[in-house]
Amino acid sequence: MANFLRKFLALGATLTLLMGQTLVAFAADITAPSDVEGLEAFPGDEEVTLSWDAATDDTDVTGYFIYTGLNSVSEDGGSYSLGSTDAGDVLSYTMDTLTNGVTYYFAITAYDAEGNESEFYSLEAEATPQESETGDFTEPTVSDAEAITGTLVEVSFSEDVVLPEENPEAAFSIEASDGETLEVLDAYLSDDDNSVVFVVTDDQTAGAEYILTAGIDIEDEAGNPIVSGTSDTAIFTGSSLDEPAEDVGDEEEPTEDVDFMLDEIEATSETEITVTFTQEVSVAEAGSFQIQLEDDAEQEVEVSLVEIDEDDASIVYITTDEEMEPGEDYVLTLDEAVLNMDGDSIVEDERSMDFTAATLEIADLIAPEDITNLLAEALNETTAELNWTASIDTAGDLAHYLIYKSGDAGVTYSAALEVAESLTSFNYDGLTPGATYTFKVTAMDENGNESEGVLTTVTLPETGPGMVALAGLSLLGAGVARRKFKKNDLE
């Protein structure tokens, strides 16, 4: 009898029983917690930390659902594409395994022990995770300044800095101890170290003491500007030297004229080689290149495509019609039709070079990374919709996804369905009304390596449209999938 009563109470019913001469009434808790206020989102490296104010309830708030999506939900009945996460009874939570550079949208609801959930979403918060390093949130400071010559000062910063694109000299000011201003003529970054800036000045007074101040237009690579105060200044002594002791500028040394010839050949695959010339190439056609086996010139590999690198015209990419023998030595020969920017050809006795064909790579034995954020939603009595975040595919060889279905809580699975690697959703139909299914989605690469997979479950309704059911095995909670916003929440 006790179990029977608890089932009715859980459904929010009121049950009256006549027990002898006593009338006993049982009422379930049907009051939802208050809406969540004060949601804030703080981005980190592949993560976002959320914090919010405590909600209230007529009994007790048991926990909070975090709704996450890639688009803002601004209409009543809208839902978040990445579903909900059960954060538990906390007031802050870090959403990890996110993608840097992608903007995520969040909203919070509270729930109590009976499963009653806040009627409305909290005000929405958004954040974009970014790759971060130590110092990304710390402003740069001036570490030291030293006069290299009578007109050049080397300024060292605590980290790499970025100068204003226009008038970088205006970012610095120099004043002598007697109050006289020393004019700054130019400023530029060191070629070798972006934490060092060279400041060109008017003639300094040898032995005089100067104070250099760096302005707020100077930023670190994360965009943090220098803060005015004591950390933006440095003292140096004026010099009388005419030339620096060593090369400190970004001026390029004069280069000697180099003849136009072949410089290097690298076989990058069984059908591709990269050819580097000593000068930039203006004309290169497939018919101008010949590839022959070094030990047998009659075995020729036909060139089908030649491309000049868009960023560095001294590099040419060659593709062959057939595969070259791995590890074998070949000879590349070109004719007079290959020209440099001046229209000159390579001299005849410099038009050939040996190279070794690429060797076969060791077979790939590593599976691609699993998908994340797998959700299952009952669309109707016989169809479940699966949604997920794509595998990060570090190796770049993802071939497709495999979807497995189980009707016995994952003990056994049916044969897998193959889904294109470009998809992040799939409608699985032909299911049994009222049944509970476990789905597993794995990632497979071009060599047949398959990931461990991610699980989620869903229970189909016997009649009518279904609600979202989220598995305890997935990363997401089991909150209600579609809620409303208060009016003007997003205005």
Backbone hydrogen bonds, N-H to C=O, Kabsch-Sander energy under -0.5 kcal/mol:
donor,donor_aa,acceptor,acceptor_aa,energy
5,L,1,M,-2.2
6,R,2,A,-2.2
7,K,3,N,-1.8
8,F,4,F,-1.4
9,L,5,L,-2.4
10,A,6,R,-2.3
11,L,7,K,-0.9
12,G,9,L,-1.8
13,A,8,F,-2.1
15,L,26,F,-1.5
17,L,24,V,-2.0
19,M,17,L,-0.7
19,M,22,T,-2.7
20,G,18,L,-0.6
22,T,19,M,-2.1
24,V,17,L,-2.1
24,V,22,T,-0.6
26,F,15,L,-1.9
28,A,13,A,-0.7
30,I,28,A,-0.6
32,A,30,I,-0.5
34,S,56,T,-3.1
40,E,51,S,-2.5
42,F,49,T,-2.6
44,G,47,E,-3.0
46,E,44,G,-0.9
48,V,95,M,-2.1
49,T,42,F,-2.8
50,L,48,V,-0.5
50,L,93,Y,-3.4
51,S,40,E,-1.9
52,W,91,L,-2.0
53,D,37,E,-2.7
62,T,111,Y,-2.4
63,G,111,Y,-1.7
64,Y,88,G,-1.0
65,F,109,T,-2.4
66,I,85,T,-2.8
67,Y,65,F,-0.6
67,Y,107,A,-3.2
68,T,83,G,-2.7
69,G,105,Y,-1.9
74,S,72,S,-0.8
77,G,483,R,-0.6
78,G,75,E,-2.0
80,Y,481,A,-0.5
82,L,68,T,-2.1
83,G,80,Y,-1.9
85,T,66,I,-2.2
87,A,64,Y,-2.4
87,A,85,T,-1.0
88,G,64,Y,-0.7
90,V,88,G,-1.7
93,Y,50,L,-2.3
95,M,48,V,-3.0
95,M,93,Y,-0.6
96,D,94,T,-0.7
98,L,46,E,-2.3
100,N,98,L,-0.5
101,G,129,P,-3.5
102,V,99,T,-1.6
104,Y,127,A,-2.8
105,Y,69,G,-2.8
106,F,125,A,-3.1
107,A,67,Y,-1.6
109,T,65,F,-1.9
111,Y,63,G,-2.3
112,D,116,N,-1.7
113,A,60,D,-0.6
115,G,112,D,-1.9
118,S,110,A,-2.5
121,Y,484,K,-2.5
122,S,108,I,-1.2
125,A,106,F,-2.3
127,A,104,Y,-2.0
130,Q,44,G,-1.9
136,D,133,E,-2.3
138,T,135,G,-1.7
142,V,231,S,-3.0
143,S,141,T,-0.5
143,S,156,S,-3.0
144,D,156,S,-1.6
146,E,154,E,-2.2
148,I,146,E,-0.6
148,I,152,L,-2.3
149,T,152,L,-1.7
150,G,241,L,-3.3
152,L,149,T,-0.6
153,V,199,V,-2.6
154,E,146,E,-3.4
155,V,153,V,-0.6
155,V,197,V,-3.2
156,S,144,D,-2.8
156,S,154,E,-0.5
157,F,195,S,-2.8
158,S,141,T,-2.2
161,V,194,N,-2.5
162,V,219,E,-3.3
170,A,167,N,-1.6
171,A,168,P,-1.6
172,F,169,E,-1.5
173,S,213,T,-2.0
174,I,182,L,-0.6
175,E,211,I,-2.1
176,A,180,E,-3.4
177,S,209,E,-2.0
179,G,176,A,-2.2
182,L,174,I,-2.5
183,E,181,T,-0.6
185,L,183,E,-0.5
185,L,200,V,-2.9
186,D,200,V,-1.4
188,Y,198,F,-2.0
190,S,193,D,-0.7
190,S,196,V,-2.4
196,V,193,D,-1.8
197,V,155,V,-2.8
198,F,188,Y,-3.1
199,V,153,V,-3.0
199,V,197,V,-0.5
200,V,186,D,-2.6
200,V,198,F,-0.5
201,T,151,T,-2.6
202,D,183,E,-2.2
204,Q,150,G,-2.3
206,A,204,Q,-0.7
207,G,238,G,-2.3
208,A,205,T,-2.2
210,Y,236,F,-3.1
211,I,175,E,-2.9
212,L,210,Y,-0.5
212,L,234,A,-3.2
213,T,173,S,-2.9
214,A,232,D,-3.0
215,G,171,A,-3.6
218,I,215,G,-1.6
219,E,162,V,-1.8
220,D,224,N,-2.2
221,E,160,D,-0.8
223,G,220,D,-2.0
226,I,218,I,-2.0
227,V,140,P,-0.5
233,T,230,T,-1.0
234,A,212,L,-1.9
236,F,210,Y,-2.1
238,G,208,A,-3.2
261,M,259,D,-0.7
262,L,350,E,-0.8
263,D,276,T,-3.0
264,E,276,T,-1.9
266,E,274,T,-2.5
268,T,266,E,-0.7
268,T,272,E,-1.3
269,S,272,E,-1.6
272,E,269,S,-0.6
273,I,318,I,-2.2
274,T,266,E,-3.2
275,V,316,V,-3.2
276,T,264,E,-3.2
277,F,314,S,-3.1
278,T,261,M,-2.3
281,V,313,A,-2.6
282,S,339,L,-2.5
283,V,339,L,-1.4
288,S,285,E,-1.8
289,F,286,A,-1.6
290,Q,333,T,-2.7
291,I,301,V,-0.7
292,Q,331,V,-2.1
293,L,296,D,-0.7
293,L,299,Q,-2.3
294,E,329,D,-2.3
296,D,293,L,-0.7
299,Q,296,D,-2.0
300,E,298,E,-1.3
301,V,291,I,-2.7
302,E,300,E,-0.6
304,S,319,T,-2.5
305,L,319,T,-1.7
307,E,317,Y,-2.6
309,D,315,I,-2.7
315,I,312,D,-2.0
316,V,275,V,-2.9
317,Y,307,E,-3.4
318,I,273,I,-2.8
319,T,305,L,-2.7
320,T,271,T,-2.6
321,D,302,E,-2.5
324,M,270,E,-3.0
327,G,357,A,-1.0
328,E,325,E,-2.1
330,Y,355,F,-3.3
331,V,292,Q,-2.8
332,L,353,M,-2.8
333,T,290,Q,-2.7
333,T,331,V,-0.5
334,L,351,R,-2.1
335,D,288,S,-1.4
338,V,335,D,-1.4
339,L,283,V,-1.6
339,L,337,A,-0.6
340,N,344,D,-2.2
341,M,280,E,-0.9
343,G,340,N,-1.7
346,I,338,V,-0.6
347,V,260,F,-0.6
350,E,347,V,-2.1
351,R,348,E,-1.1
353,M,332,L,-1.9
355,F,330,Y,-2.3
357,A,328,E,-3.1
358,A,269,S,-0.6
367,A,365,L,-0.5
372,T,389,T,-1.9
375,L,387,N,-2.9
377,E,385,E,-2.4
378,A,467,M,-0.9
379,L,377,E,-0.8
379,L,383,T,-1.9
380,N,383,T,-1.5
383,T,380,N,-0.5
384,A,428,Y,-2.6
385,E,377,E,-3.7
386,L,384,A,-0.5
386,L,426,F,-3.2
387,N,375,L,-2.0
388,W,424,T,-2.3
389,T,372,T,-3.4
396,G,393,D,-1.0
399,A,444,M,-2.8
400,H,444,M,-1.7
401,Y,419,V,-3.3
402,L,442,T,-2.1
403,I,417,L,-2.6
404,Y,402,L,-0.5
404,Y,440,K,-3.2
406,S,438,T,-2.3
411,V,408,D,-1.1
414,S,405,K,-2.9
417,L,403,I,-2.4
419,V,401,Y,-3.2
421,E,399,A,-0.8
423,L,420,A,-1.7
426,F,386,L,-2.2
428,Y,384,A,-3.3
428,Y,426,F,-0.7
429,D,427,N,-0.7
431,L,382,T,-2.6
434,G,461,P,-0.7
435,A,432,T,-1.8
437,Y,458,V,-2.8
438,T,406,S,-2.8
439,F,456,T,-3.3
440,K,404,Y,-2.1
441,V,454,V,-2.2
442,T,402,L,-2.5
444,M,400,H,-2.6
445,D,449,N,-2.1
446,E,397,D,-1.7
448,G,445,D,-1.8
451,S,443,A,-2.7
454,V,441,V,-1.8
456,T,439,F,-1.9
458,V,437,Y,-2.1
460,L,435,A,-2.6
460,L,458,V,-0.5
466,G,378,A,-0.6
469,A,376,A,-1.2
474,S,471,A,-0.9
477,G,84,S,-1.2
483,R,78,G,-1.0
484,K,119,E,-0.9
489,D,486,K,-1.9
491,E,488,N,-0.6
